[in-house]
Amino acid sequence: MKSALRLLAAFALFSCLHDTAFAASAPENFIYTSSGDLEAARPLLSRPDIGGAQIVYNWRQLETAKGQYDFSAIEADLAILDGLNRKLFIQIQDRFFEPKARNVPDYLMTDKEYGGGITAQFDNPGESKPVGSGWVAQQWDPAVRQRYQALLTALAAKFDGKVYGVNLPETAIDLDPKHEPAGYSCDAYFQGEMENLALARKAFSKSKVVQYVNFWPCEWENDHNYMGRLFEFAAKNDIGLGGPDIVPYRKGQMKNSYPFFNKYKGKLSFVGLAVQEPTLTYKNPKTKKPFTKDEFVDFADNYLGADIIFWSTATPWLHR
């Protein structure tokens, strides 16, 4: 009887130590939300297992006219999070996924020097009648890029060291290959995004800098070495990487960014990955059910090397 009790006690101790070790090594949990929605998420931020929030701010919101900036929304969110002893990650959005969302300053779309400023994105590009699904800032245009970099510089002057980190949006864009905008090329887009990232790293010397990467236009399995060059540059320059979707072993990502996260596991200064609303709809092909929290965390931690997971406020486990 005593031997059995000793075994039970030993097993309980092992389980406790295992859970403690797992908690210490597992990615930190943040919530992911949009500007203006933080107050509604306050109950989630009070949870002891939530370390902070990643909030998306669009370009138009932050630059109301050329060279005129309004950072009041960030200041208000930062005050709330500071009061709760939570950290803030800001995402500076220059691409949008709704047909009516042209969330860049008016001057970019009206002044001739910016060539319209934005370009339509499409679902199923290249089909006879592609369906418009949103817009992307023309970062391949040096004039447009200079304005985005001016915004990043102004943000750094105000918030470097005050926000925990800043991330640039995902690399994937979907243009209609039959009607590509003037001046666009896959190489020009890649070089423009890399230039923005280098500027962000230089401007934010204290806060973490993260580039979201999932796919590059024109590339599959690193056949242009865009993915390879980005990860090498990030590893050498104290730059974090991440992505908008954790979908364990999903085919498209396994042919693009995921293997590089695995290859560079432990070599990047920071990895931040998200479970956003669309991510929650994917199902595990083995169970035929939506991925569980444990399945997301296991893949993000053990394969991708995540330091933080940004969870949508709609994530079921947050409300249990």
C-alpha positions in Angstrom: 0.0 0.0 0.0 2.8 2.4 0.9 4.6 1.6 -2.3 1.5 2.4 -4.3 1.1 5.7 -2.5 4.7 6.6 -3.1 4.3 5.8 -6.8 1.2 8.0 -6.9 3.0 10.8 -5.2 6.0 10.5 -7.5 3.7 10.6 -10.6 1.9 13.7 -9.2 5.2 15.4 -8.7 6.4 14.5 -12.2 3.2 15.8 -13.7 3.5 19.0 -11.8 7.1 19.5 -12.8 6.2 18.6 -16.4 3.3 21.1 -16.5 5.5 23.8 -15.0 8.3 23.2 -17.5 5.8 23.2 -20.4 4.3 26.5 -19.1 7.7 28.1 -18.9 8.7 27.1 -22.4 5.4 27.4 -24.2 4.7 30.5 -26.3 3.3 33.5 -24.4 -0.4 34.3 -25.2 -1.5 37.7 -26.5 -4.9 38.6 -27.8 -5.3 40.0 -31.4 -7.8 42.7 -32.1 -8.4 45.9 -34.2 -8.0 49.5 -33.2 -11.1 50.7 -31.3 -11.9 47.2 -29.9 -9.5 47.0 -27.0 -12.0 48.2 -24.4 -14.4 45.4 -25.2 -11.5 42.9 -24.8 -10.6 44.2 -21.3 -12.0 41.0 -19.6 -9.7 38.9 -21.6 -6.7 41.0 -20.7 -7.4 40.5 -17.0 -6.7 36.8 -17.4 -3.3 35.8 -15.9 -2.4 33.8 -18.9 -2.6 36.8 -21.3 0.5 38.9 -21.6 -0.7 41.7 -23.8 -2.4 42.6 -27.1 -1.5 43.0 -30.7 -3.6 45.7 -32.3 -4.0 46.6 -36.0 -3.9 50.2 -37.0 -4.4 51.2 -40.6 -2.3 53.8 -42.4 -5.2 56.2 -43.0 -6.0 56.3 -39.3 -2.5 57.2 -38.4 -1.7 59.8 -41.2 -4.7 62.0 -41.6 -3.1 64.2 -44.2 0.4 64.3 -45.8 2.9 64.5 -42.9 0.1 65.0 -40.4 -0.1 62.2 -37.8 -2.7 61.2 -35.3 -1.4 58.6 -32.9 -4.2 59.2 -30.3 -5.6 55.7 -30.8 -2.2 54.1 -30.0 -1.7 56.4 -27.0 -5.2 55.4 -25.6 -4.6 51.7 -26.1 -1.1 51.9 -24.6 -2.6 53.7 -21.5 -5.1 50.9 -21.0 -2.5 48.2 -21.3 0.0 49.9 -19.1 -2.7 50.2 -16.5 -3.3 46.5 -16.7 0.5 45.7 -16.7 0.1 44.3 -20.2 2.3 44.8 -23.3 1.3 46.3 -26.7 2.3 45.0 -30.1 1.2 47.3 -33.0 0.7 46.3 -36.6 0.8 49.0 -39.2 -1.5 47.9 -41.9 -1.0 48.9 -45.5 -3.2 46.2 -47.2 -6.9 45.5 -46.7 -9.2 42.6 -47.4 -12.5 44.2 -48.2 -13.5 45.8 -51.6 -14.4 49.1 -50.0 -11.5 49.3 -47.6 -9.1 51.9 -49.1 -7.5 52.8 -45.8 -4.6 54.9 -46.9 -4.4 58.8 -46.8 -6.4 60.5 -49.6 -3.3 62.2 -51.0 -1.8 58.9 -51.9 -4.8 58.2 -54.1 -5.2 61.7 -55.6 -1.7 63.1 -56.1 -0.3 62.1 -59.4 3.2 61.4 -58.1 1.9 58.3 -56.2 0.2 56.7 -59.3 -3.0 56.0 -57.5 -1.3 54.8 -54.3 -3.1 51.5 -54.0 -3.8 48.5 -56.3 -6.7 46.1 -56.2 -6.2 42.6 -54.9 -8.2 39.7 -56.3 -9.5 36.3 -55.4 -8.4 33.7 -58.0 -6.2 36.2 -60.0 -5.8 35.4 -63.6 -9.4 34.0 -64.1 -11.6 35.6 -66.7 -13.5 37.5 -64.1 -11.4 37.8 -60.9 -13.3 39.0 -57.9 -12.0 42.1 -56.1 -11.2 41.3 -52.5 -9.3 44.4 -51.3 -6.4 46.7 -51.8 -2.7 46.9 -51.2 -0.4 49.9 -51.0 2.0 50.1 -54.0 5.2 49.5 -51.9 7.1 48.8 -55.2 6.7 52.5 -56.0 9.5 54.5 -54.3 7.3 57.5 -53.8 4.6 55.5 -52.0 7.3 53.6 -50.0 8.9 56.8 -48.9 5.6 57.9 -47.3 5.2 54.6 -45.5 8.7 54.8 -44.2 8.0 58.4 -43.0 5.1 57.0 -41.0 7.3 54.3 -39.5 9.9 56.9 -38.5 7.3 59.1 -36.9 5.9 56.2 -34.9 9.4 55.2 -33.7 10.1 58.7 -32.5 6.9 58.5 -30.4 6.7 54.9 -29.3 10.1 53.2 -29.5 10.7 51.4 -26.2 7.1 52.2 -25.1 5.4 49.5 -27.2 6.7 46.0 -26.9 6.9 45.5 -30.6 5.8 46.6 -34.1 5.1 44.3 -37.0 4.8 44.9 -40.7 1.9 43.1 -42.5 2.0 39.8 -44.3 4.1 39.5 -47.5 1.4 37.8 -49.6 -0.5 39.9 -52.1 -2.8 38.7 -55.0 -2.8 40.9 -58.1 -4.4 40.2 -61.4 -1.4 39.1 -63.6 -3.3 40.2 -66.7 -3.5 43.8 -65.4 -0.4 44.4 -63.3 0.1 48.1 -62.3 2.7 50.3 -63.9 6.1 49.8 -62.3 5.2 46.5 -60.6 7.4 43.4 -60.7 7.9 40.7 -58.2 11.5 41.7 -57.6 10.5 45.4 -57.1 7.9 44.3 -54.6 10.3 42.1 -52.7 13.0 44.8 -52.6 10.5 47.4 -51.5 9.3 45.2 -48.6 12.9 44.5 -47.6 13.7 48.2 -47.6 10.7 48.9 -45.4 11.9 46.2 -43.0 15.4 47.6 -42.8 14.1 51.1 -42.1 11.8 49.8 -39.4 14.7 48.0 -37.7 16.8 51.1 -37.8 14.0 53.4 -36.5 12.8 51.1 -33.7 16.1 50.4 -31.8 14.4 49.3 -28.6 11.0 47.7 -29.5 10.9 44.4 -31.2 10.5 44.5 -35.0 8.7 41.7 -36.8 7.9 41.0 -40.4 4.9 38.8 -41.1 5.7 36.4 -43.9 3.6 33.7 -45.5 4.0 33.8 -49.3 5.8 35.9 -51.8 4.2 36.8 -55.2 5.6 34.7 -58.1 7.4 32.3 -55.7 6.8 28.7 -54.7 9.2 26.6 -52.7 11.7 29.5 -52.6 12.3 29.3 -56.4 13.2 33.0 -56.4 15.0 32.8 -53.0 12.8 35.5 -51.6 12.0 33.5 -48.6 15.6 32.4 -48.1 16.9 35.9 -48.4 14.4 37.3 -45.9 15.1 34.7 -43.2 18.8 35.1 -43.6 18.5 38.9 -43.4 16.3 38.6 -40.3 18.6 36.3 -38.5 21.6 38.6 -39.1 19.9 41.8 -38.2 18.0 41.1 -34.9 14.6 41.1 -36.8 11.7 38.9 -35.7 9.5 37.1 -38.1 5.9 35.8 -37.9 2.7 35.2 -39.7 -1.0 35.7 -39.7 -2.1 32.0 -39.6 -1.0 28.9 -37.6 -2.4 26.0 -39.5 -0.5 22.8 -38.6 1.2 21.3 -41.7 -1.0 23.1 -44.2 0.2 22.3 -47.7 0.6 25.8 -49.0 2.6 27.1 -46.0 4.7 23.9 -45.9 5.8 24.8 -49.5 6.7 28.3 -48.4 7.3 29.9 -45.0 6.8 27.0 -42.5 10.0 25.0 -43.4 12.1 28.2 -43.0 10.6 28.8 -39.5 11.6 25.3 -38.6 15.1 25.6 -40.2 15.7 28.9 -38.3 14.2 27.8 -35.0 16.3 29.3 -32.3 18.2 31.5 -34.7 15.7 34.3 -35.0 15.5 37.0 -32.3 11.7 36.7 -32.1 8.8 34.7 -33.6 5.3 35.9 -33.3 2.4 34.0 -35.0 -1.3 34.5 -35.0 -4.5 32.5 -34.8 -6.9 34.9 -36.5 -10.6 34.5 -37.3 -10.1 32.5 -40.6 -7.6 30.3 -38.9 -10.3 29.1 -36.4 -12.3 27.7 -39.3 -9.6 25.2 -40.5 -10.1 21.6 -39.5 -7.6 18.9 -38.5 -7.7 16.4 -41.4 -7.2 13.6 -39.0 -10.0 14.5 -36.5 -12.3 16.3 -39.0 -12.8 18.9 -36.2 -11.4 22.4 -35.8 -7.9 22.5 -34.4 -7.7 22.6 -30.6 -5.7 25.0 -28.6 -3.2 22.2 -27.8 -2.8 21.4 -31.5 -2.1 25.1 -32.4 0.3 25.5 -29.5 2.2 22.2 -30.2 2.8 23.1 -33.8 3.7 26.7 -33.1 6.1 25.8 -30.3 7.8 22.6 -31.5 7.8 23.1 -35.3 7.7 26.9 -35.8 9.5 28.1 -32.7 7.0 30.7 -31.7 7.7 33.1 -28.8 4.2 34.6 -28.8 0.8 33.5 -30.2 -1.6 36.3 -31.0 -5.1 34.8 -30.5 -8.2 36.2 -32.0 -10.6 37.5 -29.4 -13.1 35.0 -30.9 -11.0 32.0 -29.9 -13.2 29.6 -28.0 -10.8 28.7 -25.1 -10.5 32.4 -24.1 -14.2 32.5 -23.2 -14.3 29.3 -21.1 
